[in-house]
Amino acid sequence: MNNETMRTMKSLPVSERPYEKAMEYGAQSLSDAELLAVILRTGTKDISARDLAEEILKLGDPSGLPGLLHHSLPDYKEVRGIGNVKAIQLACIGELSKRIWKSARTGGTFVCSHPSEIADYFMEEMRHMEQEHLKVLVLNMKNVLLKDVDISIGTVNASLSTPREIFIEALKHRGTGVILLHNHPSGDPTPSDDDCLFTRRVAEAGKLMGVPLLDHIIIGDNSYVSLKERGFL
């Protein structure tokens, strides 16, 4: 921030200066853009941190705060004034937000007891993804989530042709059961023929490994389908 920008900022009333406003009235008094500006700390010689934050919150689909959970480094770098350092800061804000949200919902321990609860737990993270992401949820004997691991990005029939990686992760984390989870970017969670075929292949491998496939849940846009509930497992 150059001297002219600093002088301009200091001439503003406290209500328009995020640091001073937070000190005076608490962080809860800040707008979304002001909170983000405080974290960014500086803008550039051409744009203030506050204005830069406004541009970030307009970025992509979804926009606003939910976008911080989904935008990539290249997405952020499309914004004038965002280089590698600030792009990484923003990506870390999104990842930290995901972890805080999950931890707050479960108290640090998530029991995978019902498909609707599992879908709800991962919904906001996965429903806006532009490509299919496959996760494996590794569970212990009490269905407590030990680890969720991203296995592949792509389509089931192209990228997810083998169950091998799934059970490598299950054995690595000493799981006694697994659940598959993937999203449909279209927003429609209706399983495809490939989804069903892949589910059966993984289920058969799980029987041989002694690590059963307990469900395969497909995430749509605020909707889901459980293949167990559909009778495929």
PEGIZI-V37915 format. One record per backbone hydrogen bond with DSSP energy under -1.0 kcal/mol. NH is the residue of the N-H (numbers start at 1). CO is the residue of the C=O. E is the energy in kcal/mol with one decimal. If there is no record, write none. Layout:
NH CO E
NH CO E
//
This chain:
6 2 -2.2
7 3 -2.4
8 4 -2.2
9 5 -2.5
10 6 -2.3
11 7 -1.3
12 9 -1.3
16 13 -2.4
17 14 -1.7
21 17 -3.0
22 18 -2.5
23 19 -2.2
24 20 -2.4
25 21 -3.1
26 22 -1.9
29 26 -1.9
30 27 -1.7
35 31 -2.6
36 32 -2.2
37 33 -2.3
38 34 -2.1
39 35 -1.6
40 36 -2.4
41 37 -2.1
42 40 -2.2
44 47 -3.0
52 48 -2.5
53 49 -2.3
54 50 -1.9
55 51 -1.9
56 52 -2.0
57 53 -2.2
59 56 -1.3
64 57 -3.6
67 64 -1.0
68 65 -1.6
69 66 -1.5
70 67 -1.7
71 67 -2.6
76 72 -2.1
77 73 -2.1
78 75 -1.2
79 76 -1.9
82 79 -2.1
87 83 -2.2
88 84 -2.3
89 85 -2.3
90 86 -2.4
91 87 -2.2
92 88 -2.4
93 89 -2.0
94 90 -2.1
95 91 -2.2
96 92 -2.7
97 93 -2.3
98 94 -2.1
99 95 -2.1
100 96 -2.6
101 97 -2.6
102 98 -2.5
103 99 -2.5
104 100 -2.7
105 101 -1.7
106 102 -1.4
107 103 -2.3
109 106 -1.1
112 143 -3.1
113 111 -1.9
118 114 -2.0
119 115 -2.9
120 116 -2.1
121 117 -2.0
122 118 -1.6
123 119 -1.2
126 122 -1.9
127 123 -2.7
129 126 -1.3
134 152 -2.8
135 181 -3.4
136 149 -2.3
137 179 -3.2
138 147 -3.1
139 177 -2.8
140 144 -1.6
143 140 -1.9
145 110 -3.1
146 138 -3.3
147 138 -1.3
149 136 -2.3
151 134 -3.1
152 134 -1.1
154 132 -2.8
159 155 -2.6
167 163 -1.7
168 164 -1.8
169 165 -1.8
170 166 -1.8
171 167 -2.3
172 168 -2.3
173 169 -1.9
174 171 -1.2
175 170 -3.2
176 139 -2.8
177 139 -1.1
178 212 -2.3
179 137 -1.8
180 215 -2.5
181 135 -2.2
182 217 -2.1
184 219 -2.6
187 184 -2.3
196 192 -2.0
197 193 -2.6
198 194 -2.7
199 195 -2.1
200 196 -2.1
201 197 -2.0
202 198 -2.5
203 199 -2.5
204 200 -2.3
205 201 -2.1
206 202 -2.6
207 203 -1.8
208 204 -1.6
209 205 -2.1
210 206 -1.3
211 206 -1.9
214 178 -3.2
217 180 -2.8
218 225 -2.9
219 182 -2.8
220 223 -3.3
221 187 -2.0
222 220 -1.1
225 218 -1.9
227 216 -2.6
230 226 -1.5
231 228 -1.5
232 227 -2.8
//
